[in-house]
Amino acid sequence: MLTLRVKARQSHSLQVLGIDGGKMDIEKIIREFLMEEFKENGFHDGIRDDESLIDADIMDSLGILTAISFLEEKFGIISGEDETSPYNFDSIIAISKFVKKKLGRKKVRDFLKQR
């Protein structure tokens, strides 16, 4: 199993450090996932990070569940029922903000558990 570490850069953009120490932005990881899982729904390289995936019929309710499953597995975050709204999954930027928010909370909880 691949273990990912997360670190915050000074620009407050989170990066994931891969097994080889190479850096990958969260947006890039999300984009690659969407390309693999939603290409048949019309996802392509030209989709902007702020473009609505729901309005473009790329993401629907089943797609949101697929994305949640991916995010939970990839980043180790748990989504509450109230967080599965289309608002959090409407664009690459929205998904990235959601992941960053969840990782921030998780880091705090993990730190408090260790004390």
Sequence and secondary structure as in RCSB ss.txt:
>XXXX:A:sequence
MLTLRVKARQSHSLQVLGIDGGKMDIEKIIREFLMEEFKENGFHDGIRDDESLIDADIMDSLGILTAISFLEEKF
GIISGEDETSPYNFDSIIAISKFVKKKLGRKKVRDFLKQR
>XXXX:A:secstr
    EEEE TTS EEEE TTS EEEHHHHHHHHHHHHHGGGT  TT  TTS TTTTTS  HHHHHHHHHHHHHHH
     GGG SGGGGSSHHHHHHHHHHHHHHHHHHHHHHH 
